Amino acid sequence: MAAATPAPGAGHRPTPPTVLCAGVLIIFEGAARIRWAVDGTGDWTPVGLWPGAREADEVAERLARRQPLLVVLDGLDMPEGVDTPDGINAHSGIDAHDGIDGRAGLDGLGVTVPVWRAELDRAPADLAALATGDGDLLDLRVPALTWLPAELRQRGTEFWRATGARTADVPPALLPPLLLDGAGEAADGSRGAHPHVRFARRSRPSALTPRHLAAAAAHAFPHQETPCV
């Protein structure tokens, strides 16, 4: 009997990185940004990161039109010793919509996903370059928020830091599934140029059903009426 095909990401099923819900584009910043595809042998292979060029253009157009965007920070962490204002090393070379750029930005906010070496052997070279480790199971590091303009990248990182500080001593069971920012405010209370962009942080790996997402989108942007699709 043939061995079972390993699940994507050593146990992570591929999930859509975006959903349109109540007229709000919800983007899951984390492991969901890894694109997976089944190759000709039936094996799962990581093939890139969201956003590609087309999706990056769509996000830029949405920002320009001031259409609502909710970015859900999911399972992110910051390496020890990183203390730049936007959570990205000043020498990383990351800019908005860079996509995969070698190992740039790996010393900032991001998510680490375990991936089989055999999967990365079939992956594009620029994606495989984001992995570290020895043996059969490697760590694929996905830098967070590098697809956003600098102001929003900084705001999202500041929100991640602030929620981490506020909830450090709170048992996860006592936290809501999503922690929401202050209606487009930066950490200093200013609204900035993008009040139509909000950030949320997933506090635990509980399921977010379409009903949950619709309620969250309606709460974050109460004037939207389109159901989740």
Wavefront OBJ file of the C-alpha trace (Angstrom):
o trace
v 0.000 0.000 0.000
v 1.335 3.424 -0.921
v 2.133 5.852 1.865
v -0.432 8.563 2.484
v 0.302 11.900 0.916
v 1.460 14.368 3.603
v -0.987 17.176 4.211
v 0.165 20.603 3.061
v 2.563 22.288 5.439
v 3.026 19.193 7.617
v -0.617 19.223 8.666
v -1.924 22.593 7.471
v -4.756 22.288 4.966
v -4.725 25.019 2.331
v -7.257 27.708 3.189
v -8.203 30.773 1.134
v -6.182 33.851 2.134
v -9.119 36.178 1.425
v -12.892 36.247 1.656
v -15.339 38.942 0.600
v -17.824 39.367 3.412
v -20.414 42.095 3.997
v -18.683 44.132 1.285
v -15.411 43.905 3.217
v -12.326 42.195 1.835
v -11.000 40.092 4.727
v -7.357 39.060 4.401
v -5.851 36.400 6.654
v -2.234 37.365 7.321
v -0.440 34.201 8.290
v -0.083 30.628 7.057
v -3.112 31.049 4.757
v -0.971 33.220 2.463
v 1.001 30.159 1.336
v -0.429 28.914 -1.958
v -0.649 25.139 -2.384
v -1.391 23.077 -5.481
v -1.572 19.364 -6.228
v 1.085 18.372 -8.741
v 0.920 15.680 -11.398
v 1.724 12.927 -8.897
v -1.081 13.952 -6.547
v 1.286 15.469 -3.985
v 0.796 18.870 -2.402
v 3.355 21.508 -3.362
v 3.743 25.089 -2.117
v 3.748 27.257 -5.241
v 3.997 30.815 -3.932
v 2.648 33.454 -1.583
v -0.442 35.597 -1.764
v -0.585 38.250 -3.149
v 0.602 37.673 -6.669
v 0.888 40.600 -9.038
v -2.818 40.598 -9.893
v -3.935 40.453 -6.265
v -1.448 43.164 -5.276
v -2.945 45.425 -7.931
v -6.448 44.644 -6.654
v -5.455 45.536 -3.075
v -3.815 48.770 -4.264
v -6.962 49.675 -6.209
v -9.136 48.901 -3.201
v -6.976 51.141 -1.020
v -7.109 53.932 -3.597
v -10.918 53.698 -3.739
v -11.102 53.620 0.089
v -13.034 50.368 0.072
v -13.142 48.501 3.409
v -10.353 46.067 4.200
v -10.009 43.937 7.334
v -6.606 42.319 7.919
v -6.717 39.401 10.380
v -3.342 38.718 12.003
v -3.224 34.967 12.525
v -0.498 33.138 14.442
v 2.200 35.768 13.915
v 5.317 36.201 16.019
v 8.321 38.484 16.228
v 11.880 37.144 16.590
v 13.630 38.203 19.764
v 15.744 41.338 19.521
v 13.700 42.984 16.750
v 12.701 46.464 17.856
v 12.244 48.615 14.751
v 9.090 50.764 14.654
v 7.368 48.789 11.924
v 8.700 45.386 12.962
v 10.832 45.084 9.834
v 14.585 45.413 9.943
v 15.714 48.706 8.431
v 18.086 46.842 6.123
v 15.584 44.273 4.890
v 14.759 46.095 1.649
v 11.040 45.316 1.959
v 8.634 47.715 0.299
v 4.934 47.520 -0.487
v 3.923 44.731 -2.883
v 7.413 43.208 -3.086
v 5.898 39.721 -2.777
v 8.655 37.148 -2.368
v 11.990 38.910 -2.181
v 14.667 36.400 -1.252
v 15.069 36.427 2.519
v 14.070 40.085 2.960
v 11.910 40.830 5.981
v 12.422 37.441 7.678
v 13.770 39.149 10.796
v 10.440 40.930 11.443
v 6.825 40.086 12.147
v 5.753 36.883 10.429
v 4.629 33.292 10.771
v 6.663 30.076 10.706
v 5.048 27.079 9.029
v 6.523 23.550 9.141
v 6.921 22.164 5.622
v 8.376 18.888 4.389
v 11.687 19.186 2.568
v 10.256 17.048 -0.241
v 7.501 19.634 -0.714
v 9.983 22.504 -0.927
v 12.155 20.547 -3.362
v 9.276 20.946 -5.827
v 8.568 24.582 -4.899
v 9.765 27.712 -6.731
v 13.300 28.711 -5.714
v 12.278 32.095 -4.303
v 9.755 30.436 -1.980
v 12.170 27.667 -0.947
v 14.689 30.376 -0.033
v 12.403 31.409 2.847
v 12.932 28.067 4.613
v 15.479 27.119 7.252
v 16.349 23.984 9.178
v 17.880 20.546 8.841
v 16.332 17.159 8.292
v 13.068 16.338 6.592
v 10.926 19.000 8.276
v 11.839 22.646 7.612
v 10.555 26.003 8.853
v 9.064 28.186 6.147
v 9.079 31.809 7.345
v 6.419 34.047 5.801
v 7.073 37.764 6.461
v 3.911 39.609 7.439
v 2.303 42.734 5.965
v 5.038 43.297 3.369
v 2.303 43.664 0.746
v 0.909 46.809 2.423
v 2.136 50.412 2.160
v 4.582 51.413 4.901
v 2.044 53.383 6.974
v -0.375 50.471 7.154
v 2.425 47.965 7.721
v 3.554 49.985 10.721
v 0.020 50.391 12.030
v -0.607 46.669 11.815
v 2.640 45.850 13.587
v 1.910 48.385 16.338
v -1.529 46.842 16.803
v 0.037 43.380 17.056
v 2.467 44.629 19.716
v -0.242 46.453 21.683
v -2.633 43.503 21.763
v 0.182 41.207 22.799
v 1.047 43.460 25.729
v -2.597 43.816 26.817
v -3.370 40.090 26.695
v -0.062 38.597 27.875
v -1.471 37.623 31.279
v -5.011 36.757 30.167
v -5.898 33.057 29.733
v -6.798 32.374 26.064
v -10.202 30.987 27.091
v -11.146 34.442 28.418
v -10.277 36.263 25.201
v -12.686 36.885 22.306
v -11.811 34.970 19.122
v -10.899 38.256 17.383
v -9.380 41.391 18.896
v -10.259 44.463 16.827
v -8.318 47.698 16.489
v -9.660 51.186 17.176
v -11.541 52.010 13.974
v -8.545 52.893 11.857
v -6.516 54.526 14.621
v -2.767 54.205 14.875
v -1.162 53.433 18.224
v -0.862 57.178 18.953
v -4.614 57.679 18.423
v -4.333 59.325 14.996
v -6.578 58.034 12.205
v -3.987 58.336 9.453
v -4.736 58.232 5.744
v -6.530 54.851 5.727
v -9.448 54.784 8.200
v -11.145 52.266 5.870
v -8.489 49.685 6.780
v -8.836 47.858 10.071
v -6.795 45.171 11.775
v -7.918 42.260 13.908
v -5.882 39.671 15.767
v -6.936 36.077 16.087
v -6.507 35.155 19.747
v -6.853 31.373 19.412
v -7.170 28.806 16.603
v -10.948 28.424 16.871
v -13.033 28.135 13.712
v -14.274 31.350 12.093
v -17.467 30.413 10.268
v -19.077 32.594 7.566
v -21.566 33.718 10.206
v -18.726 34.772 12.519
v -16.949 36.603 9.704
v -20.152 38.359 8.644
v -20.704 39.570 12.201
v -17.099 40.743 12.520
v -17.210 42.577 9.191
v -20.536 44.200 10.040
v -19.179 45.339 13.398
v -15.948 46.708 11.922
v -17.747 48.417 9.021
v -21.400 48.827 10.032
v -22.524 50.393 6.730
v -21.774 47.366 4.549
v -24.661 45.073 3.576
v -23.375 42.444 1.128
v -23.388 38.888 2.581
v -20.269 36.720 2.714
v -19.277 35.075 -0.573
l 1 2 3 4 5 6 7 8 9 10 11 12 13 14 15 16 17 18 19 20 21 22 23 24 25 26 27 28 29 30 31 32 33 34 35 36 37 38 39 40 41 42 43 44 45 46 47 48 49 50 51 52 53 54 55 56 57 58 59 60 61 62 63 64 65 66 67 68 69 70 71 72 73 74 75 76 77 78 79 80 81 82 83 84 85 86 87 88 89 90 91 92 93 94 95 96 97 98 99 100 101 102 103 104 105 106 107 108 109 110 111 112 113 114 115 116 117 118 119 120 121 122 123 124 125 126 127 128 129 130 131 132 133 134 135 136 137 138 139 140 141 142 143 144 145 146 147 148 149 150 151 152 153 154 155 156 157 158 159 160 161 162 163 164 165 166 167 168 169 170 171 172 173 174 175 176 177 178 179 180 181 182 183 184 185 186 187 188 189 190 191 192 193 194 195 196 197 198 199 200 201 202 203 204 205 206 207 208 209 210 211 212 213 214 215 216 217 218 219 220 221 222 223 224 225 226 227 228 229
